[in-house]
Amino acid sequence: MRPVSKFNTTERVLRELLALRKAGDFVSLEEGEERTRRMIERKKPEIDQAKLERVKRAELSPGTLNEAEEALWLDWFTERMSEPGPEEEAFFEELRRSHPSPKA
């Protein structure tokens, strides 16, 4: 029986990798990088600007957006809701004039 050493383990691992490569489950570094690049391209979010604009005008529901479009819409919506619109400003100005606060 041969003693177990790190060289025997390394040799065994290399033989297993070679067997995998011959079986087709193992690819070169270049092929692995190319496969990764293609996978990233396929997963790159598609943003339909026209659809996003229709959602902003309330012609479509935000539920029709994909994840990337929804993130853009949510940023726009949050920014827009953080400041009062002209109608809100006019409403509260009229409310202040018609119902003055009591003097302390």
PyMOL commands that place a pseudoatom at each C-alpha (Angstrom):
pseudoatom trace, name=CA, resn=MET, resi=1, chain=A, elem=C, hetatm=0, pos=[0.000, 0.000, 0.000]
pseudoatom trace, name=CA, resn=ARG, resi=2, chain=A, elem=C, hetatm=0, pos=[1.355, 3.412, -1.016]
pseudoatom trace, name=CA, resn=PRO, resi=3, chain=A, elem=C, hetatm=0, pos=[1.496, 6.070, 1.685]
pseudoatom trace, name=CA, resn=VAL, resi=4, chain=A, elem=C, hetatm=0, pos=[-0.902, 8.979, 1.186]
pseudoatom trace, name=CA, resn=SER, resi=5, chain=A, elem=C, hetatm=0, pos=[0.923, 12.212, 0.489]
pseudoatom trace, name=CA, resn=LYS, resi=6, chain=A, elem=C, hetatm=0, pos=[0.017, 15.559, -0.949]
pseudoatom trace, name=CA, resn=PHE, resi=7, chain=A, elem=C, hetatm=0, pos=[1.629, 14.462, -4.232]
pseudoatom trace, name=CA, resn=ASN, resi=8, chain=A, elem=C, hetatm=0, pos=[-0.639, 11.409, -4.465]
pseudoatom trace, name=CA, resn=THR, resi=9, chain=A, elem=C, hetatm=0, pos=[-3.651, 13.619, -3.717]
pseudoatom trace, name=CA, resn=THR, resi=10, chain=A, elem=C, hetatm=0, pos=[-2.592, 16.184, -6.324]
pseudoatom trace, name=CA, resn=GLU, resi=11, chain=A, elem=C, hetatm=0, pos=[-2.029, 13.453, -8.892]
pseudoatom trace, name=CA, resn=ARG, resi=12, chain=A, elem=C, hetatm=0, pos=[-5.463, 11.959, -8.148]
pseudoatom trace, name=CA, resn=VAL, resi=13, chain=A, elem=C, hetatm=0, pos=[-7.164, 15.369, -8.469]
pseudoatom trace, name=CA, resn=LEU, resi=14, chain=A, elem=C, hetatm=0, pos=[-5.370, 16.064, -11.766]
pseudoatom trace, name=CA, resn=ARG, resi=15, chain=A, elem=C, hetatm=0, pos=[-6.426, 12.669, -13.110]
pseudoatom trace, name=CA, resn=GLU, resi=16, chain=A, elem=C, hetatm=0, pos=[-10.044, 13.374, -12.096]
pseudoatom trace, name=CA, resn=LEU, resi=17, chain=A, elem=C, hetatm=0, pos=[-9.943, 16.776, -13.818]
pseudoatom trace, name=CA, resn=LEU, resi=18, chain=A, elem=C, hetatm=0, pos=[-8.500, 15.197, -16.954]
pseudoatom trace, name=CA, resn=ALA, resi=19, chain=A, elem=C, hetatm=0, pos=[-11.255, 12.564, -16.922]
pseudoatom trace, name=CA, resn=LEU, resi=20, chain=A, elem=C, hetatm=0, pos=[-13.884, 15.292, -16.564]
pseudoatom trace, name=CA, resn=ARG, resi=21, chain=A, elem=C, hetatm=0, pos=[-12.389, 17.246, -19.458]
pseudoatom trace, name=CA, resn=LYS, resi=22, chain=A, elem=C, hetatm=0, pos=[-12.457, 14.165, -21.668]
pseudoatom trace, name=CA, resn=ALA, resi=23, chain=A, elem=C, hetatm=0, pos=[-16.084, 13.585, -20.610]
pseudoatom trace, name=CA, resn=GLY, resi=24, chain=A, elem=C, hetatm=0, pos=[-16.977, 17.075, -21.800]
pseudoatom trace, name=CA, resn=ASP, resi=25, chain=A, elem=C, hetatm=0, pos=[-17.860, 18.534, -18.395]
pseudoatom trace, name=CA, resn=PHE, resi=26, chain=A, elem=C, hetatm=0, pos=[-14.644, 20.510, -18.082]
pseudoatom trace, name=CA, resn=VAL, resi=27, chain=A, elem=C, hetatm=0, pos=[-13.731, 23.421, -20.354]
pseudoatom trace, name=CA, resn=SER, resi=28, chain=A, elem=C, hetatm=0, pos=[-10.690, 25.606, -20.852]
pseudoatom trace, name=CA, resn=LEU, resi=29, chain=A, elem=C, hetatm=0, pos=[-10.352, 28.909, -19.051]
pseudoatom trace, name=CA, resn=GLU, resi=30, chain=A, elem=C, hetatm=0, pos=[-10.993, 30.774, -22.317]
pseudoatom trace, name=CA, resn=GLU, resi=31, chain=A, elem=C, hetatm=0, pos=[-14.157, 28.787, -23.011]
pseudoatom trace, name=CA, resn=GLY, resi=32, chain=A, elem=C, hetatm=0, pos=[-15.336, 29.330, -19.435]
pseudoatom trace, name=CA, resn=GLU, resi=33, chain=A, elem=C, hetatm=0, pos=[-14.797, 33.087, -19.770]
pseudoatom trace, name=CA, resn=GLU, resi=34, chain=A, elem=C, hetatm=0, pos=[-16.660, 33.135, -23.097]
pseudoatom trace, name=CA, resn=ARG, resi=35, chain=A, elem=C, hetatm=0, pos=[-19.585, 31.186, -21.626]
pseudoatom trace, name=CA, resn=THR, resi=36, chain=A, elem=C, hetatm=0, pos=[-19.702, 33.596, -18.684]
pseudoatom trace, name=CA, resn=ARG, resi=37, chain=A, elem=C, hetatm=0, pos=[-19.647, 36.622, -21.023]
pseudoatom trace, name=CA, resn=ARG, resi=38, chain=A, elem=C, hetatm=0, pos=[-22.528, 35.196, -23.090]
pseudoatom trace, name=CA, resn=MET, resi=39, chain=A, elem=C, hetatm=0, pos=[-24.530, 34.407, -19.952]
pseudoatom trace, name=CA, resn=ILE, resi=40, chain=A, elem=C, hetatm=0, pos=[-24.084, 37.976, -18.672]
pseudoatom trace, name=CA, resn=GLU, resi=41, chain=A, elem=C, hetatm=0, pos=[-25.196, 39.367, -22.048]
pseudoatom trace, name=CA, resn=ARG, resi=42, chain=A, elem=C, hetatm=0, pos=[-28.338, 37.231, -21.945]
pseudoatom trace, name=CA, resn=LYS, resi=43, chain=A, elem=C, hetatm=0, pos=[-29.138, 38.365, -18.407]
pseudoatom trace, name=CA, resn=LYS, resi=44, chain=A, elem=C, hetatm=0, pos=[-28.487, 42.076, -19.063]
pseudoatom trace, name=CA, resn=PRO, resi=45, chain=A, elem=C, hetatm=0, pos=[-31.691, 43.901, -18.230]
pseudoatom trace, name=CA, resn=GLU, resi=46, chain=A, elem=C, hetatm=0, pos=[-33.751, 45.156, -21.118]
pseudoatom trace, name=CA, resn=ILE, resi=47, chain=A, elem=C, hetatm=0, pos=[-35.189, 48.625, -20.533]
pseudoatom trace, name=CA, resn=ASP, resi=48, chain=A, elem=C, hetatm=0, pos=[-38.098, 49.685, -22.691]
pseudoatom trace, name=CA, resn=GLN, resi=49, chain=A, elem=C, hetatm=0, pos=[-38.070, 53.484, -22.398]
pseudoatom trace, name=CA, resn=ALA, resi=50, chain=A, elem=C, hetatm=0, pos=[-41.411, 53.871, -24.189]
pseudoatom trace, name=CA, resn=LYS, resi=51, chain=A, elem=C, hetatm=0, pos=[-43.125, 51.506, -21.757]
pseudoatom trace, name=CA, resn=LEU, resi=52, chain=A, elem=C, hetatm=0, pos=[-41.459, 53.274, -18.820]
pseudoatom trace, name=CA, resn=GLU, resi=53, chain=A, elem=C, hetatm=0, pos=[-42.810, 56.631, -20.036]
pseudoatom trace, name=CA, resn=ARG, resi=54, chain=A, elem=C, hetatm=0, pos=[-46.318, 55.169, -20.395]
pseudoatom trace, name=CA, resn=VAL, resi=55, chain=A, elem=C, hetatm=0, pos=[-46.154, 53.945, -16.786]
pseudoatom trace, name=CA, resn=LYS, resi=56, chain=A, elem=C, hetatm=0, pos=[-45.018, 57.416, -15.664]
pseudoatom trace, name=CA, resn=ARG, resi=57, chain=A, elem=C, hetatm=0, pos=[-48.102, 58.895, -17.404]
pseudoatom trace, name=CA, resn=ALA, resi=58, chain=A, elem=C, hetatm=0, pos=[-50.302, 56.242, -15.670]
pseudoatom trace, name=CA, resn=GLU, resi=59, chain=A, elem=C, hetatm=0, pos=[-51.236, 54.676, -19.013]
pseudoatom trace, name=CA, resn=LEU, resi=60, chain=A, elem=C, hetatm=0, pos=[-49.813, 51.323, -17.848]
pseudoatom trace, name=CA, resn=SER, resi=61, chain=A, elem=C, hetatm=0, pos=[-49.513, 49.685, -14.450]
pseudoatom trace, name=CA, resn=PRO, resi=62, chain=A, elem=C, hetatm=0, pos=[-46.075, 49.522, -12.804]
pseudoatom trace, name=CA, resn=GLY, resi=63, chain=A, elem=C, hetatm=0, pos=[-46.732, 45.777, -12.573]
pseudoatom trace, name=CA, resn=THR, resi=64, chain=A, elem=C, hetatm=0, pos=[-45.970, 45.514, -16.304]
pseudoatom trace, name=CA, resn=LEU, resi=65, chain=A, elem=C, hetatm=0, pos=[-42.337, 46.575, -15.767]
pseudoatom trace, name=CA, resn=ASN, resi=66, chain=A, elem=C, hetatm=0, pos=[-39.413, 44.194, -15.492]
pseudoatom trace, name=CA, resn=GLU, resi=67, chain=A, elem=C, hetatm=0, pos=[-37.043, 44.440, -12.522]
pseudoatom trace, name=CA, resn=ALA, resi=68, chain=A, elem=C, hetatm=0, pos=[-34.672, 46.987, -14.115]
pseudoatom trace, name=CA, resn=GLU, resi=69, chain=A, elem=C, hetatm=0, pos=[-37.516, 49.185, -15.397]
pseudoatom trace, name=CA, resn=GLU, resi=70, chain=A, elem=C, hetatm=0, pos=[-39.276, 49.042, -12.042]
pseudoatom trace, name=CA, resn=ALA, resi=71, chain=A, elem=C, hetatm=0, pos=[-36.119, 50.227, -10.251]
pseudoatom trace, name=CA, resn=LEU, resi=72, chain=A, elem=C, hetatm=0, pos=[-35.912, 53.253, -12.567]
pseudoatom trace, name=CA, resn=TRP, resi=73, chain=A, elem=C, hetatm=0, pos=[-39.617, 53.998, -12.169]
pseudoatom trace, name=CA, resn=LEU, resi=74, chain=A, elem=C, hetatm=0, pos=[-39.410, 53.709, -8.375]
pseudoatom trace, name=CA, resn=ASP, resi=75, chain=A, elem=C, hetatm=0, pos=[-36.518, 56.202, -8.274]
pseudoatom trace, name=CA, resn=TRP, resi=76, chain=A, elem=C, hetatm=0, pos=[-38.542, 58.623, -10.435]
pseudoatom trace, name=CA, resn=PHE, resi=77, chain=A, elem=C, hetatm=0, pos=[-41.708, 58.121, -8.382]
pseudoatom trace, name=CA, resn=THR, resi=78, chain=A, elem=C, hetatm=0, pos=[-39.952, 58.536, -5.017]
pseudoatom trace, name=CA, resn=GLU, resi=79, chain=A, elem=C, hetatm=0, pos=[-38.277, 61.744, -6.154]
pseudoatom trace, name=CA, resn=ARG, resi=80, chain=A, elem=C, hetatm=0, pos=[-41.538, 63.087, -7.516]
pseudoatom trace, name=CA, resn=MET, resi=81, chain=A, elem=C, hetatm=0, pos=[-43.481, 62.265, -4.333]
pseudoatom trace, name=CA, resn=SER, resi=82, chain=A, elem=C, hetatm=0, pos=[-40.878, 63.878, -2.068]
pseudoatom trace, name=CA, resn=GLU, resi=83, chain=A, elem=C, hetatm=0, pos=[-41.944, 67.418, -3.116]
pseudoatom trace, name=CA, resn=PRO, resi=84, chain=A, elem=C, hetatm=0, pos=[-45.479, 68.845, -3.221]
pseudoatom trace, name=CA, resn=GLY, resi=85, chain=A, elem=C, hetatm=0, pos=[-46.973, 69.547, -6.613]
pseudoatom trace, name=CA, resn=PRO, resi=86, chain=A, elem=C, hetatm=0, pos=[-48.528, 72.899, -7.620]
pseudoatom trace, name=CA, resn=GLU, resi=87, chain=A, elem=C, hetatm=0, pos=[-52.041, 71.697, -6.790]
pseudoatom trace, name=CA, resn=GLU, resi=88, chain=A, elem=C, hetatm=0, pos=[-50.987, 70.628, -3.302]
pseudoatom trace, name=CA, resn=GLU, resi=89, chain=A, elem=C, hetatm=0, pos=[-49.241, 73.935, -2.655]
pseudoatom trace, name=CA, resn=ALA, resi=90, chain=A, elem=C, hetatm=0, pos=[-52.347, 75.877, -3.782]
pseudoatom trace, name=CA, resn=PHE, resi=91, chain=A, elem=C, hetatm=0, pos=[-54.627, 73.697, -1.637]
pseudoatom trace, name=CA, resn=PHE, resi=92, chain=A, elem=C, hetatm=0, pos=[-52.587, 74.203, 1.527]
pseudoatom trace, name=CA, resn=GLU, resi=93, chain=A, elem=C, hetatm=0, pos=[-52.133, 77.918, 0.866]
pseudoatom trace, name=CA, resn=GLU, resi=94, chain=A, elem=C, hetatm=0, pos=[-55.928, 78.287, 0.607]
pseudoatom trace, name=CA, resn=LEU, resi=95, chain=A, elem=C, hetatm=0, pos=[-56.337, 76.197, 3.765]
pseudoatom trace, name=CA, resn=ARG, resi=96, chain=A, elem=C, hetatm=0, pos=[-53.911, 78.456, 5.675]
pseudoatom trace, name=CA, resn=ARG, resi=97, chain=A, elem=C, hetatm=0, pos=[-55.760, 81.572, 4.488]
pseudoatom trace, name=CA, resn=SER, resi=98, chain=A, elem=C, hetatm=0, pos=[-59.227, 80.274, 5.279]
pseudoatom trace, name=CA, resn=HIS, resi=99, chain=A, elem=C, hetatm=0, pos=[-58.287, 78.707, 8.625]
pseudoatom trace, name=CA, resn=PRO, resi=100, chain=A, elem=C, hetatm=0, pos=[-55.621, 80.840, 10.274]
pseudoatom trace, name=CA, resn=SER, resi=101, chain=A, elem=C, hetatm=0, pos=[-53.841, 79.253, 13.203]
pseudoatom trace, name=CA, resn=PRO, resi=102, chain=A, elem=C, hetatm=0, pos=[-54.763, 80.648, 16.627]
pseudoatom trace, name=CA, resn=LYS, resi=103, chain=A, elem=C, hetatm=0, pos=[-52.324, 83.175, 18.067]
pseudoatom trace, name=CA, resn=ALA, resi=104, chain=A, elem=C, hetatm=0, pos=[-50.458, 81.845, 21.052]
for i in range(1, 104): cmd.bond("trace and resi %d" % i, "trace and resi %d" % (i + 1))
show_as sticks, trace
zoom trace
